[in-house]
Amino acid sequence: MTDKLRVGVIGCGEISGLTTWGYRADERTSIYAIADPNTERAEQRAAEWKAEKVYTDYRKLLDDKAVDIAMIITPHDLHKQMVVDALDAGKHVSVQKPMARNAEECKAMVQAAKRAKGKFQVFECYPFYPPIAKAKELIDANEIGDVSMIRLRTTSGSLQCGWELTSTSWEWKFNQERVGGGTMFDDMHHKYALALFFGGPIEKVSAFIENPGMFLDTPATVMWRHKEGQRYGILDATYSPDLIIDTKYYPVEERVEITGSKGIIWVTRLTGGLMKIAPLIMYRDGETHSFSNIPAEWEDGFIRCAQHFIDCILADKQPYLSAEQGLQVVQFGRAVYKSAEEGVAVQPDSIV
Ligand SMILES: NC(=O)c1ccc[n+]([C@@H]2O[C@H](COP(=O)([O-])OP(=O)(O)OC[C@H]3O[C@@H](n4cnc5c(N)ncnc54)[C@H](O)[C@@H]3O)[C@@H](O)[C@H]2O)c1
């Protein structure tokens, strides 16, 4: 292949290294341009990623005809306008999760994706994490029978462990208005996306949240019923400030347990890995199967999510998450807050 797809990265902060990794590692793409008002950081990244152009204004990057793919990795309050502008400029567009802060913004983006020539993806890496993808494959192959319960757990640990966070780019994450909520909106996006990935659309959701909207709005519990089958889900989120988590990434420990009519699947690690056991385990017919040899680095989900988008562009296929699927995840997150605030069960579909 001679002509590589040229990627323009809008926002080159904390997570841009992992988010662009798949593009940098793939011979079908190259990082061509970067736009970020933090010019020092942008110049640094450009040198590291061998990008030819650096812009301070993202609209200049979108005016650049050489850019094929716009990869948007910015604070959430900027997602809607950037995505709409990028799609209207004729680019293929991938935006880091969450699609936006609320359903109204997402719906404007759904419309932009419908009229666009380019492909659109909400970059949600969790379904692409190999033990999660393998769990879905086993479920689809009926290995554990009909799924009746999806259990998702998250424990945030001491900020003394994991990678060093760059304080300059972090201020907006404490601003509820810019984020759209606290961790029960932001980090839980990954878990809501997994609930939809494994169990399909949600009928109704009920939640308890301590201090909703604060940065770490935990402890929290969420329960939901899926529309299809007799299928339920439970999520719990906690913060253990003195818990040292074994991780190269954020100090977060996650576990997944899926119960079917004839078996159970566990994903035992994602961002962090406290249990020194296989990343994926399945029990059925009196036997425990440990999948010890599948890739299980958290970064693998990012790499595969980017490669999936490239595959979809080249094969003219619909990427995952689509605009409509991105909207569903955000509606789930908004329904969780509404339920916690009003003390009632909420239908995510009713969130406008
Ligand atoms: N696991 C994951 O998939 C994961 C993890 C962390 C963050 N994220 C998501 O990635 C996105 C970015 O998060 P982050 O942690 O990298 O944030 P960050 O604050 O570290 O980086 C954001 C970057 O955007 C830049 N920026 C701000 N305004 C801009 C503008 N007008 N034009 C261009 N660039 C602009 C900032 O200068 C900064 O470099 C968010 O959507 C976040 O939710 C995803």
The ligand as an SDF file (V2000), in Angstrom:
LIG
                    3D

 44 48  0  0  0  0  0  0  0  0999 V2000
   -9.5430    4.8020   28.9530 N   0  0  0  0  0  0  0  0  0  0  0  0
   -9.7900    5.7260   28.0790 C   0  0  0  0  0  0  0  0  0  0  0  0
  -10.2060    5.3830   27.0200 O   0  0  0  0  0  0  0  0  0  0  0  0
   -9.5620    7.1610   28.4410 C   0  0  0  0  0  0  0  0  0  0  0  0
   -8.6870    7.5070   29.4710 C   0  0  0  0  0  0  0  0  0  0  0  0
   -8.4740    8.8760   29.7310 C   0  0  0  0  0  0  0  0  0  0  0  0
   -9.1480    9.8550   29.0060 C   0  0  0  0  0  0  0  0  0  0  0  0
  -10.0150    9.4650   28.0180 N   0  0  0  0  0  0  0  0  0  0  0  0
  -10.7520   10.4850   27.2370 C   0  0  0  0  0  0  0  0  0  0  0  0
   -9.8330   11.1500   26.3610 O   0  0  0  0  0  0  0  0  0  0  0  0
  -10.2040   12.5160   26.2330 C   0  0  0  0  0  0  0  0  0  0  0  0
   -9.0380   13.3930   26.6380 C   0  0  0  0  0  0  0  0  0  0  0  0
   -8.6310   13.0730   27.9450 O   0  0  0  0  0  0  0  0  0  0  0  0
   -7.1170   13.3330   28.4300 P   0  0  0  0  0  0  0  0  0  0  0  0
   -6.9740   12.5660   29.7050 O   0  0  0  0  0  0  0  0  0  0  0  0
   -6.1470   13.0670   27.3540 O   0  0  0  0  0  0  0  0  0  0  0  0
   -7.2040   14.8980   28.7680 O   0  0  0  0  0  0  0  0  0  0  0  0
   -6.0090   15.9300   28.8420 P   0  0  0  0  0  0  0  0  0  0  0  0
   -6.5260   17.0990   29.5490 O   0  0  0  0  0  0  0  0  0  0  0  0
   -4.7710   15.2660   29.3360 O   0  0  0  0  0  0  0  0  0  0  0  0
   -5.7460   16.2980   27.3060 O   0  0  0  0  0  0  0  0  0  0  0  0
   -6.6300   17.1110   26.5740 C   0  0  0  0  0  0  0  0  0  0  0  0
   -5.8160   17.8720   25.5440 C   0  0  0  0  0  0  0  0  0  0  0  0
   -6.7250   18.6420   24.7620 O   0  0  0  0  0  0  0  0  0  0  0  0
   -6.1010   19.8780   24.5200 C   0  0  0  0  0  0  0  0  0  0  0  0
   -7.0810   20.8850   24.1220 N   0  0  0  0  0  0  0  0  0  0  0  0
   -7.8330   21.6860   24.9160 C   0  0  0  0  0  0  0  0  0  0  0  0
   -8.5600   22.5390   24.1540 N   0  0  0  0  0  0  0  0  0  0  0  0
   -8.2560   22.2430   22.8610 C   0  0  0  0  0  0  0  0  0  0  0  0
   -8.6590   22.7860   21.6170 C   0  0  0  0  0  0  0  0  0  0  0  0
   -9.5380   23.7900   21.5440 N   0  0  0  0  0  0  0  0  0  0  0  0
   -8.1400   22.2700   20.4810 N   0  0  0  0  0  0  0  0  0  0  0  0
   -7.2420   21.2520   20.5310 C   0  0  0  0  0  0  0  0  0  0  0  0
   -6.8120   20.6990   21.6950 N   0  0  0  0  0  0  0  0  0  0  0  0
   -7.3180   21.1870   22.8410 C   0  0  0  0  0  0  0  0  0  0  0  0
   -5.3880   20.2150   25.8300 C   0  0  0  0  0  0  0  0  0  0  0  0
   -4.3890   21.2080   25.6420 O   0  0  0  0  0  0  0  0  0  0  0  0
   -4.8060   18.8600   26.1720 C   0  0  0  0  0  0  0  0  0  0  0  0
   -3.5290   18.6690   25.6190 O   0  0  0  0  0  0  0  0  0  0  0  0
  -11.4700   12.6860   27.0710 C   0  0  0  0  0  0  0  0  0  0  0  0
  -12.5830   12.4740   26.2410 O   0  0  0  0  0  0  0  0  0  0  0  0
  -11.3580   11.5770   28.0970 C   0  0  0  0  0  0  0  0  0  0  0  0
  -12.5920   11.1510   28.6530 O   0  0  0  0  0  0  0  0  0  0  0  0
  -10.2090    8.1560   27.7220 C   0  0  0  0  0  0  0  0  0  0  0  0
  1  2  1  0
  2  3  2  0
  2  4  1  0
  4  5  1  0
  4 44  2  0
  5  6  2  0
  6  7  1  0
  7  8  2  0
  8  9  1  0
  8 44  1  0
  9 10  1  0
  9 42  1  0
 10 11  1  0
 11 12  1  0
 11 40  1  0
 12 13  1  0
 13 14  1  0
 14 15  2  0
 14 16  1  0
 14 17  1  0
 17 18  1  0
 18 19  2  0
 18 20  1  0
 18 21  1  0
 21 22  1  0
 22 23  1  0
 23 24  1  0
 23 38  1  0
 24 25  1  0
 25 26  1  0
 25 36  1  0
 26 27  1  0
 26 35  1  0
 27 28  2  0
 28 29  1  0
 29 30  1  0
 29 35  2  0
 30 31  1  0
 30 32  2  0
 32 33  1  0
 33 34  2  0
 34 35  1  0
 36 37  1  0
 36 38  1  0
 38 39  1  0
 40 41  1  0
 40 42  1  0
 42 43  1  0
M  CHG  2   8   1  16  -1
M  END
$$$$
